[in-house]
Amino acid sequence: MSVNVATQSPTLRERLAQSPVAIAGLALVAGGLIGGITAIGPLYAAAGLIALAIVTALLVSVKAGLIAALAVVTIIPFGTLPFKAIITPNFLTLVLVTLNTVWFLRALARSDTYDVRFGSLGLPLIGFLGLTLFSLVLGARGLPDPQTLHNYAKFVLGVFCYLTVVNCVRDRETARLIMRALIIVGGLSAMIGLILWALPDQIALQLLVSLGRIGYPTSGRVLRYVEDDPNGLERAIGLGVDPNSFGGMLALVAVLTLTQLAAPRPILPRWLLATLGGIQVLTLLLTFSRAALFGLIIAAAFLATARYRRLWRHMIAVSILGAILLFGLGYADEFVNRVLSGMQFRDQAQQMRLDEYANAIAIIQRYPVFGIGFGQAPDLDLSAGVSSIYLAIGQRMGLVGLAVFLGLVGMWFSNSLRLLPRLDDEATSWLLGCQGAIVAALAVGLADHYFFNIEFSHMATLFWATIGLGSAIEWLMNQSPHEQ
């Protein structure tokens, strides 16, 4: 049917051209950009323009917001605004706050068509967050210090990312997009880590120190080495500051990549998945994080046993390739010795872990119900902090908090495992990938605490975003389990 041109509604461009306010606003923006380029230089002005484009994308699309959040979590998790304020928010906080505001306002504006979803864990997870708040206040005797409160708020925002993902991933195409994005940004992060590791120490140090303007450390242990010996093996850290947390992130993402590599209908070309997966696994090995390597092996074994027998072949091929590379780089003996010494608790790091475990058990014995909160230990003969998410939850939130956490994870696995037989090949690979990634995180958590540490809120974000993605896939498949 033809449309009368004379009666068409004016386009957005025409409305802007006819609006004095819009014209004045554009003139103000243009003048500000010109002034900014003149005053602060083209480099910072270009960074400002990029930031403006990102903010605009976040306000328009929740998909862009999710991808931006995943990119920050995996690539530059500790980046902050380049100026000081009473509280200097980091990039992840800004992205998550913006993303949550957009989807929540959209839900309010479209209440008739846009429902707020809680997923299978939403309400119990809110209860878990209530327990964390109770432990925080109880442990601080009602008055947490500002830094602890700031870190705790970022941690809560990370856990809340479960609901963020469940409410933003509302169709199959979005689930496919987010899965692709997580694999790709994880590969980019691994590549950055590999490049920094391969560069001469002085150049890598200069590059990392240059990030001091956006919150990264400029002194102390900027580069990391095995046993903190600068003459020993350098550990890959990427932009993750700590090699163990960086390795834990790579273990989670590498499992997603390897799952797609073994899937009958991968979401990316197999050559690209093989490249990204190889870089992720190699960089993980170069972190020399034994917990991350253990988590990857356990998760791969879980996936190979549960569904993808061909993963055993991939694991053997990757192991052979990794061994060849380690021999070629001259690190094979050191790598094997480090793994063996860790298994036998011979080295200094493992001895310190044993002391931390004993200390954490002592705290749990004295404060078994709700723990000591998220600050310092209340007794002078004890110290907070332990390299295990389970003992960390036990000492911070008591046995009640630990039981709730294990119940949440167990409930999610129970729901997702029951759904698997009803899914097509593509959806099965997505949900199995999320399961395997969480298995990796839980295995890493036996000897590392980063997935439950308020100072590493990006790791909590990654953990709960992955569970949220799995719950979103569950919801989509329950609505249309045979949709292709």
Long-range contacts (C-beta under 8 A, 24 or more apart in sequence): 55-98, 58-95, 58-98, 58-99, 58-102, 59-98, 59-102, 62-99, 62-102, 62-103, 62-106, 62-168, 63-168, 63-174, 63-177, 63-178, 65-95, 65-98, 65-99, 65-102, 65-168, 66-99, 66-164, 66-165, 66-168, 66-169, 66-178, 66-181, 67-177, 67-178, 67-181, 67-185, 68-95, 68-99, 69-95, 69-96, 69-99, 69-161, 69-164, 69-461, 69-465, 70-178, 70-181, 70-182, 70-185, 70-462, 70-465, 71-181, 71-185, 71-188, 72-458, 73-249, 73-458, 73-461, 73-462, 73-465, 74-182, 74-185, 74-186, 74-188, 74-189, 74-249, 74-253, 74-462, 75-185, 75-188, 75-189, 75-192, 75-238, 75-239, 76-214, 76-239, 77-239, 77-240, 77-241, 77-456, 77-458, 78-215, 78-216, 78-239, 78-240, 78-241, 78-458, 79-211, 79-214, 79-215, 79-216, 79-239, 80-214, 80-215, 81-214, 82-213, 82-214, 87-150, 88-215, 90-154, 90-215, 91-214, 92-154, 92-158, 92-457, 92-458, 92-461, 93-154, 93-157, 96-157, 96-158, 96-160, 96-161, 96-164, 96-461, 97-157, 99-164, 99-168, 100-157, 100-160, 100-164, 103-164, 103-167, 103-168, 107-167, 116-167, 117-163, 117-166, 117-167, 117-475, 118-163, 118-166, 119-162, 119-163, 119-166, 119-468, 119-471, 119-472, 119-474, 119-475, 120-411, 120-412, 120-415, 120-471, 120-474, 121-162, 121-408, 121-411, 121-412, 121-467, 121-471, 122-162, 122-163, 122-166, 124-404, 124-407, 124-408, 124-411, 125-159, 125-162, 125-163, 125-408, 125-464, 127-404, 128-159, 128-401, 128-404, 128-405, 128-408, 129-156, 129-159, 129-160, 131-370, 131-397, 131-400, 131-401, 131-404, 132-156, 132-159, 132-374, 132-397, 132-401, 134-370, 135-370, 135-371, 135-372, 135-373, 135-374, 135-396, 135-397, 135-398, 135-401, 136-373, 136-374, 137-373, 138-370, 138-373, 139-371, 139-372, 139-373, 139-374, 139-375, 139-378, 139-396, 140-373, 140-374, 140-375, 144-373, 144-374, 144-375, 145-375, 148-374, 148-375, 148-454, 151-374, 151-454, 151-455, 151-457, 152-374, 152-454, 154-454, 154-457, 155-453, 155-454, 155-457, 155-460, 157-457, 157-461, 158-457, 158-458, 158-459, 158-460, 158-461, 158-463, 158-464, 159-460, 159-461, 159-464, 160-464, 161-461, 161-464, 161-465, 161-468, 162-464, 162-465, 162-467, 162-468, 162-471, 163-468, 164-465, 164-468, 165-465, 165-468, 165-469, 165-471, 165-472, 166-468, 166-471, 166-472, 166-475, 169-468, 169-469, 169-472, 169-473, 169-476, 170-472, 170-476, 171-476, 172-427, 172-476, 172-483, 175-430, 175-469, 175-472, 175-473, 175-476, 176-267, 176-426, 176-430, 178-469, 179-256, 179-260, 179-267, 179-430, 179-433, 179-469, 180-267, 180-268, 182-253, 182-256, 182-469, 183-253, 183-256, 183-257, 183-260, 183-267, 183-268, 183-273, 183-276, 184-268, 184-276, 186-249, 186-250, 186-253, 186-254, 186-256, 186-257, 186-276, 186-280, 187-253, 187-257, 187-275, 187-276, 187-277, 187-279, 187-280, 189-238, 189-239, 189-240, 189-249, 189-250, 189-253, 190-238, 190-250, 190-253, 190-276, 190-279, 190-280, 190-282, 190-283, 190-284, 191-279, 191-283, 192-238, 192-239, 193-236, 193-237, 193-238, 193-239, 193-240, 193-246, 193-250, 193-283, 193-286, 193-287, 194-236, 194-279, 194-282, 194-283, 194-286, 196-236, 196-237, 196-238, 197-234, 197-235, 197-236, 197-237, 197-283, 197-286, 201-230, 201-234, 208-239, 211-239, 216-241, 217-241, 226-288, 226-334, 226-338, 227-347, 227-348, 227-349, 232-334, 233-288, 233-331, 233-334, 233-338, 235-286, 235-287, 235-288, 235-289, 236-283, 236-286, 236-287, 237-287, 238-283, 242-450, 242-456, 243-287, 243-288, 243-289, 244-287, 244-289, 244-291, 244-292, 244-448, 244-450, 245-448, 245-450, 245-456, 245-459, 246-287, 246-289, 247-284, 247-287, 247-289, 247-291, 247-292, 247-293, 247-444, 248-289, 248-291, 248-292, 248-295, 248-441, 248-444, 248-448, 248-450, 248-451, 248-459, 249-459, 249-462, 250-280, 250-281, 250-283, 250-284, 250-287, 250-292, 251-284, 251-292, 251-293, 251-295, 251-296, 251-299, 251-440, 251-441, 251-444, 252-295, 252-437, 252-438, 252-440, 252-441, 252-444, 252-462, 252-463, 252-466, 253-280, 253-437, 254-280, 254-281, 254-284, 254-296, 254-440, 255-296, 255-299, 255-300, 255-303, 255-433, 255-436, 255-437, 255-439, 255-440, 256-433, 256-434, 256-436, 256-437, 258-300, 258-303, 258-311, 258-314, 258-436, 259-303, 259-308, 259-311, 259-429, 259-432, 259-433, 259-436, 260-429, 260-433, 261-314, 262-303, 262-308, 262-310, 262-311, 262-314, 262-429, 263-308, 263-425, 263-426, 263-428, 263-429, 264-425, 264-429, 265-425, 265-426, 265-429, 266-429, 267-426, 267-429, 267-430, 277-318, 278-318, 278-321, 281-318, 281-322, 282-322, 282-325, 285-322, 285-325, 285-326, 285-335, 288-335, 288-338, 289-448, 290-338, 290-339, 290-342, 290-343, 290-447, 291-387, 291-443, 291-444, 291-446, 291-447, 291-448, 292-444, 292-448, 293-339, 294-443, 294-444, 294-446, 294-447, 295-439, 295-440, 295-441, 295-442, 295-443, 295-444, 296-440, 298-439, 298-440, 298-443, 299-436, 299-437, 299-439, 299-440, 299-443, 300-436, 302-435, 302-436, 302-439, 303-432, 303-435, 303-436, 306-432, 306-435, 307-428, 307-432, 308-432, 353-387, 353-447, 356-385, 356-386, 356-387, 356-388, 356-391, 357-386, 357-388, 357-391, 359-383, 359-386, 360-386, 360-388, 360-391, 360-392, 360-394, 360-395, 361-391, 363-395, 364-391, 364-394, 364-395, 364-398, 364-399, 367-395, 367-398, 368-398, 368-399, 369-398, 369-399, 369-400, 370-397, 370-398, 370-400, 370-401, 371-395, 371-396, 371-397, 371-398, 371-401, 372-396, 374-454, 385-449, 386-449, 387-447, 387-448, 387-449, 388-445, 388-446, 388-447, 388-448, 388-449, 389-442, 389-445, 389-448, 389-449, 389-450, 389-451, 389-452, 390-445, 390-446, 391-449, 392-449, 392-452, 392-453, 393-452, 396-452, 405-452, 409-438, 409-442, 409-467, 412-438, 412-467, 412-470, 412-471, 413-438, 415-471, 415-474, 416-470, 416-471, 416-474, 419-474, 419-477, 419-478, 422-477, 422-481, 423-477, 423-481, 424-481, 424-482, 424-483, 424-484, 426-484, 427-473, 427-476, 427-477, 427-481, 430-469, 430-473, 431-470, 431-473, 431-474, 431-477, 434-466, 434-467, 434-469, 434-470, 434-473, 435-470, 437-466, 438-463, 438-466, 438-467, 438-470, 441-466
